[in-house]
Amino acid sequence: MQWVNAALDELDAYKRPIPVVVKHLCAVPVASVRAIVNSYAEILRFEQELLNALPRHCVGDLLGVLWHRCGDSGALEGEPFVALKRRVPLRSYYEVKQLPASTVTCAYSPPDDASAEQTYRAIRKWMSVRGYDVAGPKREISLGQMLEIQFPLKS
């Protein structure tokens, strides 16, 4: 009943509820750069610098940001990453590592801050109602004109 009541609470005459799903993701090799920023938009500069530092033939299709600390913590710390199709030369600017396999809860959002924040709230509420906790940094995956927002779940 708690799940049903939570879903009913989300219904509003002026907005549609945001669907939240659970996915299982495989590990992915990535290159990333971690940065403390003053605004969410500032992370785009680091993302572009990362892409410029990597050989094009090594860059995969997956592009996103791991958010280690978000605005509600009083600081913003993000880690833009890109999937790798091939080995890359090691450089001091970026780190090469494995984005671990995980089970995530996710939802989709337009890329603007207000829509993303609504989606974050919907995922947090979904997790709270079901008793889940976050297991690591939240992920924002760039899908062109959409974001896939993922929260890794504790197993």
Phi and psi in radians as a Rosetta constraint file:
Dihedral C 1 N 2 CA 2 C 2 CIRCULARHARMONIC -1.054 0.35
Dihedral N 2 CA 2 C 2 N 3 CIRCULARHARMONIC -0.705 0.35
Dihedral C 2 N 3 CA 3 C 3 CIRCULARHARMONIC -1.139 0.35
Dihedral N 3 CA 3 C 3 N 4 CIRCULARHARMONIC -0.756 0.35
Dihedral C 3 N 4 CA 4 C 4 CIRCULARHARMONIC -1.111 0.35
Dihedral N 4 CA 4 C 4 N 5 CIRCULARHARMONIC -0.778 0.35
Dihedral C 4 N 5 CA 5 C 5 CIRCULARHARMONIC -1.097 0.35
Dihedral N 5 CA 5 C 5 N 6 CIRCULARHARMONIC -0.678 0.35
Dihedral C 5 N 6 CA 6 C 6 CIRCULARHARMONIC -1.131 0.35
Dihedral N 6 CA 6 C 6 N 7 CIRCULARHARMONIC -0.710 0.35
Dihedral C 6 N 7 CA 7 C 7 CIRCULARHARMONIC -1.139 0.35
Dihedral N 7 CA 7 C 7 N 8 CIRCULARHARMONIC -0.696 0.35
Dihedral C 7 N 8 CA 8 C 8 CIRCULARHARMONIC -1.160 0.35
Dihedral N 8 CA 8 C 8 N 9 CIRCULARHARMONIC -0.640 0.35
Dihedral C 8 N 9 CA 9 C 9 CIRCULARHARMONIC -1.077 0.35
Dihedral N 9 CA 9 C 9 N 10 CIRCULARHARMONIC -0.528 0.35
Dihedral C 9 N 10 CA 10 C 10 CIRCULARHARMONIC -1.300 0.35
Dihedral N 10 CA 10 C 10 N 11 CIRCULARHARMONIC -0.395 0.35
Dihedral C 10 N 11 CA 11 C 11 CIRCULARHARMONIC -1.197 0.35
Dihedral N 11 CA 11 C 11 N 12 CIRCULARHARMONIC 2.318 0.35
Dihedral C 11 N 12 CA 12 C 12 CIRCULARHARMONIC -2.557 0.35
Dihedral N 12 CA 12 C 12 N 13 CIRCULARHARMONIC 2.511 0.35
Dihedral C 12 N 13 CA 13 C 13 CIRCULARHARMONIC -1.077 0.35
Dihedral N 13 CA 13 C 13 N 14 CIRCULARHARMONIC -0.388 0.35
Dihedral C 13 N 14 CA 14 C 14 CIRCULARHARMONIC -1.850 0.35
Dihedral N 14 CA 14 C 14 N 15 CIRCULARHARMONIC -0.053 0.35
Dihedral C 14 N 15 CA 15 C 15 CIRCULARHARMONIC -2.594 0.35
Dihedral N 15 CA 15 C 15 N 16 CIRCULARHARMONIC 2.706 0.35
Dihedral C 15 N 16 CA 16 C 16 CIRCULARHARMONIC -1.581 0.35
Dihedral N 16 CA 16 C 16 N 17 CIRCULARHARMONIC 2.565 0.35
Dihedral C 16 N 17 CA 17 C 17 CIRCULARHARMONIC -1.141 0.35
Dihedral N 17 CA 17 C 17 N 18 CIRCULARHARMONIC 2.634 0.35
Dihedral C 17 N 18 CA 18 C 18 CIRCULARHARMONIC -1.608 0.35
Dihedral N 18 CA 18 C 18 N 19 CIRCULARHARMONIC 2.037 0.35
Dihedral C 18 N 19 CA 19 C 19 CIRCULARHARMONIC -1.192 0.35
Dihedral N 19 CA 19 C 19 N 20 CIRCULARHARMONIC 2.379 0.35
Dihedral C 19 N 20 CA 20 C 20 CIRCULARHARMONIC -2.117 0.35
Dihedral N 20 CA 20 C 20 N 21 CIRCULARHARMONIC 2.318 0.35
Dihedral C 20 N 21 CA 21 C 21 CIRCULARHARMONIC -2.248 0.35
Dihedral N 21 CA 21 C 21 N 22 CIRCULARHARMONIC 2.883 0.35
Dihedral C 21 N 22 CA 22 C 22 CIRCULARHARMONIC -1.930 0.35
Dihedral N 22 CA 22 C 22 N 23 CIRCULARHARMONIC 2.350 0.35
Dihedral C 22 N 23 CA 23 C 23 CIRCULARHARMONIC -2.288 0.35
Dihedral N 23 CA 23 C 23 N 24 CIRCULARHARMONIC 2.665 0.35
Dihedral C 23 N 24 CA 24 C 24 CIRCULARHARMONIC -1.901 0.35
Dihedral N 24 CA 24 C 24 N 25 CIRCULARHARMONIC 2.163 0.35
Dihedral C 24 N 25 CA 25 C 25 CIRCULARHARMONIC -1.974 0.35
Dihedral N 25 CA 25 C 25 N 26 CIRCULARHARMONIC 2.465 0.35
Dihedral C 25 N 26 CA 26 C 26 CIRCULARHARMONIC -1.406 0.35
Dihedral N 26 CA 26 C 26 N 27 CIRCULARHARMONIC 2.794 0.35
Dihedral C 26 N 27 CA 27 C 27 CIRCULARHARMONIC -1.154 0.35
Dihedral N 27 CA 27 C 27 N 28 CIRCULARHARMONIC 2.583 0.35
Dihedral C 27 N 28 CA 28 C 28 CIRCULARHARMONIC -2.404 0.35
Dihedral N 28 CA 28 C 28 N 29 CIRCULARHARMONIC 2.281 0.35
Dihedral C 28 N 29 CA 29 C 29 CIRCULARHARMONIC -1.268 0.35
Dihedral N 29 CA 29 C 29 N 30 CIRCULARHARMONIC 2.335 0.35
Dihedral C 29 N 30 CA 30 C 30 CIRCULARHARMONIC -2.404 0.35
Dihedral N 30 CA 30 C 30 N 31 CIRCULARHARMONIC 2.791 0.35
Dihedral C 30 N 31 CA 31 C 31 CIRCULARHARMONIC -1.936 0.35
Dihedral N 31 CA 31 C 31 N 32 CIRCULARHARMONIC 2.455 0.35
Dihedral C 31 N 32 CA 32 C 32 CIRCULARHARMONIC -2.589 0.35
Dihedral N 32 CA 32 C 32 N 33 CIRCULARHARMONIC 2.848 0.35
Dihedral C 32 N 33 CA 33 C 33 CIRCULARHARMONIC -2.450 0.35
Dihedral N 33 CA 33 C 33 N 34 CIRCULARHARMONIC 2.248 0.35
Dihedral C 33 N 34 CA 34 C 34 CIRCULARHARMONIC -1.721 0.35
Dihedral N 34 CA 34 C 34 N 35 CIRCULARHARMONIC 2.411 0.35
Dihedral C 34 N 35 CA 35 C 35 CIRCULARHARMONIC -2.594 0.35
Dihedral N 35 CA 35 C 35 N 36 CIRCULARHARMONIC 2.548 0.35
Dihedral C 35 N 36 CA 36 C 36 CIRCULARHARMONIC -1.679 0.35
Dihedral N 36 CA 36 C 36 N 37 CIRCULARHARMONIC 2.233 0.35
Dihedral C 36 N 37 CA 37 C 37 CIRCULARHARMONIC -2.225 0.35
Dihedral N 37 CA 37 C 37 N 38 CIRCULARHARMONIC 2.863 0.35
Dihedral C 37 N 38 CA 38 C 38 CIRCULARHARMONIC -1.624 0.35
Dihedral N 38 CA 38 C 38 N 39 CIRCULARHARMONIC -0.334 0.35
Dihedral C 38 N 39 CA 39 C 39 CIRCULARHARMONIC -2.577 0.35
Dihedral N 39 CA 39 C 39 N 40 CIRCULARHARMONIC 2.778 0.35
Dihedral C 39 N 40 CA 40 C 40 CIRCULARHARMONIC -1.085 0.35
Dihedral N 40 CA 40 C 40 N 41 CIRCULARHARMONIC -0.662 0.35
Dihedral C 40 N 41 CA 41 C 41 CIRCULARHARMONIC -1.100 0.35
Dihedral N 41 CA 41 C 41 N 42 CIRCULARHARMONIC -0.520 0.35
Dihedral C 41 N 42 CA 42 C 42 CIRCULARHARMONIC -1.105 0.35
Dihedral N 42 CA 42 C 42 N 43 CIRCULARHARMONIC -0.404 0.35
Dihedral C 42 N 43 CA 43 C 43 CIRCULARHARMONIC -1.150 0.35
Dihedral N 43 CA 43 C 43 N 44 CIRCULARHARMONIC -0.409 0.35
Dihedral C 43 N 44 CA 44 C 44 CIRCULARHARMONIC -1.068 0.35
Dihedral N 44 CA 44 C 44 N 45 CIRCULARHARMONIC -0.585 0.35
Dihedral C 44 N 45 CA 45 C 45 CIRCULARHARMONIC -1.099 0.35
Dihedral N 45 CA 45 C 45 N 46 CIRCULARHARMONIC -0.753 0.35
Dihedral C 45 N 46 CA 46 C 46 CIRCULARHARMONIC -1.198 0.35
Dihedral N 46 CA 46 C 46 N 47 CIRCULARHARMONIC -0.644 0.35
Dihedral C 46 N 47 CA 47 C 47 CIRCULARHARMONIC -1.067 0.35
Dihedral N 47 CA 47 C 47 N 48 CIRCULARHARMONIC -0.789 0.35
Dihedral C 47 N 48 CA 48 C 48 CIRCULARHARMONIC -1.150 0.35
Dihedral N 48 CA 48 C 48 N 49 CIRCULARHARMONIC -0.711 0.35
Dihedral C 48 N 49 CA 49 C 49 CIRCULARHARMONIC -1.101 0.35
Dihedral N 49 CA 49 C 49 N 50 CIRCULARHARMONIC -0.668 0.35
Dihedral C 49 N 50 CA 50 C 50 CIRCULARHARMONIC -1.088 0.35
Dihedral N 50 CA 50 C 50 N 51 CIRCULARHARMONIC -0.847 0.35
Dihedral C 50 N 51 CA 51 C 51 CIRCULARHARMONIC -1.075 0.35
Dihedral N 51 CA 51 C 51 N 52 CIRCULARHARMONIC -0.670 0.35
Dihedral C 51 N 52 CA 52 C 52 CIRCULARHARMONIC -1.185 0.35
Dihedral N 52 CA 52 C 52 N 53 CIRCULARHARMONIC -0.495 0.35
Dihedral C 52 N 53 CA 53 C 53 CIRCULARHARMONIC -1.405 0.35
Dihedral N 53 CA 53 C 53 N 54 CIRCULARHARMONIC -0.287 0.35
Dihedral C 53 N 54 CA 54 C 54 CIRCULARHARMONIC -1.738 0.35
Dihedral N 54 CA 54 C 54 N 55 CIRCULARHARMONIC 2.490 0.35
Dihedral C 54 N 55 CA 55 C 55 CIRCULARHARMONIC -1.102 0.35
Dihedral N 55 CA 55 C 55 N 56 CIRCULARHARMONIC 2.298 0.35
Dihedral C 55 N 56 CA 56 C 56 CIRCULARHARMONIC -0.958 0.35
Dihedral N 56 CA 56 C 56 N 57 CIRCULARHARMONIC -0.675 0.35
Dihedral C 56 N 57 CA 57 C 57 CIRCULARHARMONIC -1.215 0.35
Dihedral N 57 CA 57 C 57 N 58 CIRCULARHARMONIC -0.166 0.35
Dihedral C 57 N 58 CA 58 C 58 CIRCULARHARMONIC -1.699 0.35
Dihedral N 58 CA 58 C 58 N 59 CIRCULARHARMONIC -0.265 0.35
Dihedral C 58 N 59 CA 59 C 59 CIRCULARHARMONIC -1.424 0.35
Dihedral N 59 CA 59 C 59 N 60 CIRCULARHARMONIC 2.238 0.35
Dihedral C 59 N 60 CA 60 C 60 CIRCULARHARMONIC -1.559 0.35
Dihedral N 60 CA 60 C 60 N 61 CIRCULARHARMONIC -2.960 0.35
Dihedral C 60 N 61 CA 61 C 61 CIRCULARHARMONIC -1.498 0.35
Dihedral N 61 CA 61 C 61 N 62 CIRCULARHARMONIC -0.381 0.35
Dihedral C 61 N 62 CA 62 C 62 CIRCULARHARMONIC -1.455 0.35
Dihedral N 62 CA 62 C 62 N 63 CIRCULARHARMONIC 2.140 0.35
Dihedral C 62 N 63 CA 63 C 63 CIRCULARHARMONIC -2.360 0.35
Dihedral N 63 CA 63 C 63 N 64 CIRCULARHARMONIC 2.316 0.35
Dihedral C 63 N 64 CA 64 C 64 CIRCULARHARMONIC -2.952 0.35
Dihedral N 64 CA 64 C 64 N 65 CIRCULARHARMONIC -2.967 0.35
Dihedral C 64 N 65 CA 65 C 65 CIRCULARHARMONIC -2.359 0.35
Dihedral N 65 CA 65 C 65 N 66 CIRCULARHARMONIC 2.326 0.35
Dihedral C 65 N 66 CA 66 C 66 CIRCULARHARMONIC -1.608 0.35
Dihedral N 66 CA 66 C 66 N 67 CIRCULARHARMONIC 2.202 0.35
Dihedral C 66 N 67 CA 67 C 67 CIRCULARHARMONIC -1.771 0.35
Dihedral N 67 CA 67 C 67 N 68 CIRCULARHARMONIC 1.864 0.35
Dihedral C 67 N 68 CA 68 C 68 CIRCULARHARMONIC -1.398 0.35
Dihedral N 68 CA 68 C 68 N 69 CIRCULARHARMONIC -0.628 0.35
Dihedral C 68 N 69 CA 69 C 69 CIRCULARHARMONIC -2.449 0.35
Dihedral N 69 CA 69 C 69 N 70 CIRCULARHARMONIC 2.374 0.35
Dihedral C 69 N 70 CA 70 C 70 CIRCULARHARMONIC -1.987 0.35
Dihedral N 70 CA 70 C 70 N 71 CIRCULARHARMONIC 3.094 0.35
Dihedral C 70 N 71 CA 71 C 71 CIRCULARHARMONIC -0.920 0.35
Dihedral N 71 CA 71 C 71 N 72 CIRCULARHARMONIC -0.638 0.35
Dihedral C 71 N 72 CA 72 C 72 CIRCULARHARMONIC -1.202 0.35
Dihedral N 72 CA 72 C 72 N 73 CIRCULARHARMONIC -0.197 0.35
Dihedral C 72 N 73 CA 73 C 73 CIRCULARHARMONIC -1.595 0.35
Dihedral N 73 CA 73 C 73 N 74 CIRCULARHARMONIC -0.107 0.35
Dihedral C 73 N 74 CA 74 C 74 CIRCULARHARMONIC 1.653 0.35
Dihedral N 74 CA 74 C 74 N 75 CIRCULARHARMONIC -0.099 0.35
Dihedral C 74 N 75 CA 75 C 75 CIRCULARHARMONIC -2.600 0.35
Dihedral N 75 CA 75 C 75 N 76 CIRCULARHARMONIC 2.761 0.35
Dihedral C 75 N 76 CA 76 C 76 CIRCULARHARMONIC -2.036 0.35
Dihedral N 76 CA 76 C 76 N 77 CIRCULARHARMONIC 2.110 0.35
Dihedral C 76 N 77 CA 77 C 77 CIRCULARHARMONIC -2.313 0.35
Dihedral N 77 CA 77 C 77 N 78 CIRCULARHARMONIC 1.984 0.35
Dihedral C 77 N 78 CA 78 C 78 CIRCULARHARMONIC -2.136 0.35
Dihedral N 78 CA 78 C 78 N 79 CIRCULARHARMONIC 2.860 0.35
Dihedral C 78 N 79 CA 79 C 79 CIRCULARHARMONIC -2.431 0.35
Dihedral N 79 CA 79 C 79 N 80 CIRCULARHARMONIC 1.566 0.35
Dihedral C 79 N 80 CA 80 C 80 CIRCULARHARMONIC -1.041 0.35
Dihedral N 80 CA 80 C 80 N 81 CIRCULARHARMONIC 2.465 0.35
Dihedral C 80 N 81 CA 81 C 81 CIRCULARHARMONIC -2.466 0.35
Dihedral N 81 CA 81 C 81 N 82 CIRCULARHARMONIC 2.760 0.35
Dihedral C 81 N 82 CA 82 C 82 CIRCULARHARMONIC -2.439 0.35
Dihedral N 82 CA 82 C 82 N 83 CIRCULARHARMONIC 2.421 0.35
Dihedral C 82 N 83 CA 83 C 83 CIRCULARHARMONIC -1.185 0.35
Dihedral N 83 CA 83 C 83 N 84 CIRCULARHARMONIC 2.608 0.35
Dihedral C 83 N 84 CA 84 C 84 CIRCULARHARMONIC -1.951 0.35
Dihedral N 84 CA 84 C 84 N 85 CIRCULARHARMONIC 2.323 0.35
Dihedral C 84 N 85 CA 85 C 85 CIRCULARHARMONIC -1.564 0.35
Dihedral N 85 CA 85 C 85 N 86 CIRCULARHARMONIC -0.455 0.35
Dihedral C 85 N 86 CA 86 C 86 CIRCULARHARMONIC -2.442 0.35
Dihedral N 86 CA 86 C 86 N 87 CIRCULARHARMONIC 2.910 0.35
Dihedral C 86 N 87 CA 87 C 87 CIRCULARHARMONIC -1.123 0.35
Dihedral N 87 CA 87 C 87 N 88 CIRCULARHARMONIC 2.545 0.35
Dihedral C 87 N 88 CA 88 C 88 CIRCULARHARMONIC -2.087 0.35
Dihedral N 88 CA 88 C 88 N 89 CIRCULARHARMONIC 2.695 0.35
Dihedral C 88 N 89 CA 89 C 89 CIRCULARHARMONIC -1.122 0.35
Dihedral N 89 CA 89 C 89 N 90 CIRCULARHARMONIC 2.403 0.35
Dihedral C 89 N 90 CA 90 C 90 CIRCULARHARMONIC -1.313 0.35
Dihedral N 90 CA 90 C 90 N 91 CIRCULARHARMONIC 2.290 0.35
Dihedral C 90 N 91 CA 91 C 91 CIRCULARHARMONIC -2.298 0.35
Dihedral N 91 CA 91 C 91 N 92 CIRCULARHARMONIC 2.747 0.35
Dihedral C 91 N 92 CA 92 C 92 CIRCULARHARMONIC -1.284 0.35
Dihedral N 92 CA 92 C 92 N 93 CIRCULARHARMONIC -0.344 0.35
Dihedral C 92 N 93 CA 93 C 93 CIRCULARHARMONIC -1.247 0.35
Dihedral N 93 CA 93 C 93 N 94 CIRCULARHARMONIC -0.669 0.35
Dihedral C 93 N 94 CA 94 C 94 CIRCULARHARMONIC -2.153 0.35
Dihedral N 94 CA 94 C 94 N 95 CIRCULARHARMONIC 2.827 0.35
Dihedral C 94 N 95 CA 95 C 95 CIRCULARHARMONIC -1.923 0.35
Dihedral N 95 CA 95 C 95 N 96 CIRCULARHARMONIC 2.454 0.35
Dihedral C 95 N 96 CA 96 C 96 CIRCULARHARMONIC -1.859 0.35
Dihedral N 96 CA 96 C 96 N 97 CIRCULARHARMONIC 2.216 0.35
Dihedral C 96 N 97 CA 97 C 97 CIRCULARHARMONIC -2.723 0.35
Dihedral N 97 CA 97 C 97 N 98 CIRCULARHARMONIC -3.092 0.35
Dihedral C 97 N 98 CA 98 C 98 CIRCULARHARMONIC -1.818 0.35
Dihedral N 98 CA 98 C 98 N 99 CIRCULARHARMONIC 2.173 0.35
Dihedral C 98 N 99 CA 99 C 99 CIRCULARHARMONIC -1.357 0.35
Dihedral N 99 CA 99 C 99 N 100 CIRCULARHARMONIC 2.024 0.35
Dihedral C 99 N 100 CA 100 C 100 CIRCULARHARMONIC -1.190 0.35
Dihedral N 100 CA 100 C 100 N 101 CIRCULARHARMONIC 2.688 0.35
Dihedral C 100 N 101 CA 101 C 101 CIRCULARHARMONIC -1.069 0.35
Dihedral N 101 CA 101 C 101 N 102 CIRCULARHARMONIC 2.514 0.35
Dihedral C 101 N 102 CA 102 C 102 CIRCULARHARMONIC -2.824 0.35
Dihedral N 102 CA 102 C 102 N 103 CIRCULARHARMONIC 2.868 0.35
Dihedral C 102 N 103 CA 103 C 103 CIRCULARHARMONIC -1.795 0.35
Dihedral N 103 CA 103 C 103 N 104 CIRCULARHARMONIC 2.212 0.35
Dihedral C 103 N 104 CA 104 C 104 CIRCULARHARMONIC -2.202 0.35
Dihedral N 104 CA 104 C 104 N 105 CIRCULARHARMONIC 2.668 0.35
Dihedral C 104 N 105 CA 105 C 105 CIRCULARHARMONIC -1.792 0.35
Dihedral N 105 CA 105 C 105 N 106 CIRCULARHARMONIC 2.404 0.35
Dihedral C 105 N 106 CA 106 C 106 CIRCULARHARMONIC -2.543 0.35
Dihedral N 106 CA 106 C 106 N 107 CIRCULARHARMONIC 2.822 0.35
Dihedral C 106 N 107 CA 107 C 107 CIRCULARHARMONIC -2.651 0.35
Dihedral N 107 CA 107 C 107 N 108 CIRCULARHARMONIC 2.887 0.35
Dihedral C 107 N 108 CA 108 C 108 CIRCULARHARMONIC -1.957 0.35
Dihedral N 108 CA 108 C 108 N 109 CIRCULARHARMONIC 2.601 0.35
Dihedral C 108 N 109 CA 109 C 109 CIRCULARHARMONIC -2.606 0.35
Dihedral N 109 CA 109 C 109 N 110 CIRCULARHARMONIC 2.586 0.35
Dihedral C 109 N 110 CA 110 C 110 CIRCULARHARMONIC -1.064 0.35
Dihedral N 110 CA 110 C 110 N 111 CIRCULARHARMONIC 2.763 0.35
Dihedral C 110 N 111 CA 111 C 111 CIRCULARHARMONIC -1.380 0.35
Dihedral N 111 CA 111 C 111 N 112 CIRCULARHARMONIC 0.040 0.35
Dihedral C 111 N 112 CA 112 C 112 CIRCULARHARMONIC -1.376 0.35
Dihedral N 112 CA 112 C 112 N 113 CIRCULARHARMONIC 2.704 0.35
Dihedral C 112 N 113 CA 113 C 113 CIRCULARHARMONIC -1.045 0.35
Dihedral N 113 CA 113 C 113 N 114 CIRCULARHARMONIC -0.731 0.35
Dihedral C 113 N 114 CA 114 C 114 CIRCULARHARMONIC -1.118 0.35
Dihedral N 114 CA 114 C 114 N 115 CIRCULARHARMONIC -0.788 0.35
Dihedral C 114 N 115 CA 115 C 115 CIRCULARHARMONIC -1.148 0.35
Dihedral N 115 CA 115 C 115 N 116 CIRCULARHARMONIC -0.730 0.35
Dihedral C 115 N 116 CA 116 C 116 CIRCULARHARMONIC -1.077 0.35
Dihedral N 116 CA 116 C 116 N 117 CIRCULARHARMONIC -0.722 0.35
Dihedral C 116 N 117 CA 117 C 117 CIRCULARHARMONIC -1.113 0.35
Dihedral N 117 CA 117 C 117 N 118 CIRCULARHARMONIC -0.682 0.35
Dihedral C 117 N 118 CA 118 C 118 CIRCULARHARMONIC -1.066 0.35
Dihedral N 118 CA 118 C 118 N 119 CIRCULARHARMONIC -0.719 0.35
Dihedral C 118 N 119 CA 119 C 119 CIRCULARHARMONIC -1.184 0.35
Dihedral N 119 CA 119 C 119 N 120 CIRCULARHARMONIC -0.720 0.35
Dihedral C 119 N 120 CA 120 C 120 CIRCULARHARMONIC -0.999 0.35
Dihedral N 120 CA 120 C 120 N 121 CIRCULARHARMONIC -0.797 0.35
Dihedral C 120 N 121 CA 121 C 121 CIRCULARHARMONIC -1.071 0.35
Dihedral N 121 CA 121 C 121 N 122 CIRCULARHARMONIC -0.738 0.35
Dihedral C 121 N 122 CA 122 C 122 CIRCULARHARMONIC -1.086 0.35
Dihedral N 122 CA 122 C 122 N 123 CIRCULARHARMONIC -0.733 0.35
Dihedral C 122 N 123 CA 123 C 123 CIRCULARHARMONIC -1.170 0.35
Dihedral N 123 CA 123 C 123 N 124 CIRCULARHARMONIC -0.772 0.35
Dihedral C 123 N 124 CA 124 C 124 CIRCULARHARMONIC -1.025 0.35
Dihedral N 124 CA 124 C 124 N 125 CIRCULARHARMONIC -0.757 0.35
Dihedral C 124 N 125 CA 125 C 125 CIRCULARHARMONIC -1.134 0.35
Dihedral N 125 CA 125 C 125 N 126 CIRCULARHARMONIC -0.776 0.35
Dihedral C 125 N 126 CA 126 C 126 CIRCULARHARMONIC -0.991 0.35
Dihedral N 126 CA 126 C 126 N 127 CIRCULARHARMONIC -0.792 0.35
Dihedral C 126 N 127 CA 127 C 127 CIRCULARHARMONIC -1.162 0.35
Dihedral N 127 CA 127 C 127 N 128 CIRCULARHARMONIC -0.738 0.35
Dihedral C 127 N 128 CA 128 C 128 CIRCULARHARMONIC -1.070 0.35
Dihedral N 128 CA 128 C 128 N 129 CIRCULARHARMONIC -0.793 0.35
Dihedral C 128 N 129 CA 129 C 129 CIRCULARHARMONIC -1.073 0.35
Dihedral N 129 CA 129 C 129 N 130 CIRCULARHARMONIC -0.587 0.35
Dihedral C 129 N 130 CA 130 C 130 CIRCULARHARMONIC -1.685 0.35
Dihedral N 130 CA 130 C 130 N 131 CIRCULARHARMONIC -0.029 0.35
Dihedral C 130 N 131 CA 131 C 131 CIRCULARHARMONIC 1.381 0.35
Dihedral N 131 CA 131 C 131 N 132 CIRCULARHARMONIC 0.420 0.35
Dihedral C 131 N 132 CA 132 C 132 CIRCULARHARMONIC -1.585 0.35
Dihedral N 132 CA 132 C 132 N 133 CIRCULARHARMONIC 2.681 0.35
Dihedral C 132 N 133 CA 133 C 133 CIRCULARHARMONIC -2.101 0.35
Dihedral N 133 CA 133 C 133 N 134 CIRCULARHARMONIC 2.700 0.35
Dihedral C 133 N 134 CA 134 C 134 CIRCULARHARMONIC -1.376 0.35
Dihedral N 134 CA 134 C 134 N 135 CIRCULARHARMONIC 2.414 0.35
Dihedral C 134 N 135 CA 135 C 135 CIRCULARHARMONIC -2.094 0.35
Dihedral N 135 CA 135 C 135 N 136 CIRCULARHARMONIC 1.207 0.35
Dihedral C 135 N 136 CA 136 C 136 CIRCULARHARMONIC 2.056 0.35
Dihedral N 136 CA 136 C 136 N 137 CIRCULARHARMONIC -3.083 0.35
Dihedral C 136 N 137 CA 137 C 137 CIRCULARHARMONIC -1.140 0.35
Dihedral N 137 CA 137 C 137 N 138 CIRCULARHARMONIC 2.527 0.35
Dihedral C 137 N 138 CA 138 C 138 CIRCULARHARMONIC -1.259 0.35
Dihedral N 138 CA 138 C 138 N 139 CIRCULARHARMONIC 2.652 0.35
Dihedral C 138 N 139 CA 139 C 139 CIRCULARHARMONIC -2.088 0.35
Dihedral N 139 CA 139 C 139 N 140 CIRCULARHARMONIC 2.380 0.35
Dihedral C 139 N 140 CA 140 C 140 CIRCULARHARMONIC -2.040 0.35
Dihedral N 140 CA 140 C 140 N 141 CIRCULARHARMONIC 2.030 0.35
Dihedral C 140 N 141 CA 141 C 141 CIRCULARHARMONIC -1.774 0.35
Dihedral N 141 CA 141 C 141 N 142 CIRCULARHARMONIC 2.227 0.35
Dihedral C 141 N 142 CA 142 C 142 CIRCULARHARMONIC -1.429 0.35
Dihedral N 142 CA 142 C 142 N 143 CIRCULARHARMONIC 2.162 0.35
Dihedral C 142 N 143 CA 143 C 143 CIRCULARHARMONIC -2.114 0.35
Dihedral N 143 CA 143 C 143 N 144 CIRCULARHARMONIC 0.749 0.35
Dihedral C 143 N 144 CA 144 C 144 CIRCULARHARMONIC 1.380 0.35
Dihedral N 144 CA 144 C 144 N 145 CIRCULARHARMONIC -1.892 0.35
Dihedral C 144 N 145 CA 145 C 145 CIRCULARHARMONIC -1.583 0.35
Dihedral N 145 CA 145 C 145 N 146 CIRCULARHARMONIC 0.236 0.35
Dihedral C 145 N 146 CA 146 C 146 CIRCULARHARMONIC -2.388 0.35
Dihedral N 146 CA 146 C 146 N 147 CIRCULARHARMONIC 2.732 0.35
Dihedral C 146 N 147 CA 147 C 147 CIRCULARHARMONIC -2.005 0.35
Dihedral N 147 CA 147 C 147 N 148 CIRCULARHARMONIC 2.450 0.35
Dihedral C 147 N 148 CA 148 C 148 CIRCULARHARMONIC -1.814 0.35
Dihedral N 148 CA 148 C 148 N 149 CIRCULARHARMONIC 2.014 0.35
Dihedral C 148 N 149 CA 149 C 149 CIRCULARHARMONIC -1.732 0.35
Dihedral N 149 CA 149 C 149 N 150 CIRCULARHARMONIC 2.188 0.35
Dihedral C 149 N 150 CA 150 C 150 CIRCULARHARMONIC -2.153 0.35
Dihedral N 150 CA 150 C 150 N 151 CIRCULARHARMONIC 2.376 0.35
Dihedral C 150 N 151 CA 151 C 151 CIRCULARHARMONIC -2.018 0.35
Dihedral N 151 CA 151 C 151 N 152 CIRCULARHARMONIC 1.994 0.35
Dihedral C 151 N 152 CA 152 C 152 CIRCULARHARMONIC -1.105 0.35
Dihedral N 152 CA 152 C 152 N 153 CIRCULARHARMONIC 2.391 0.35
Dihedral C 152 N 153 CA 153 C 153 CIRCULARHARMONIC -1.748 0.35
Dihedral N 153 CA 153 C 153 N 154 CIRCULARHARMONIC 2.462 0.35
Dihedral C 153 N 154 CA 154 C 154 CIRCULARHARMONIC -1.229 0.35
Dihedral N 154 CA 154 C 154 N 155 CIRCULARHARMONIC 2.388 0.35
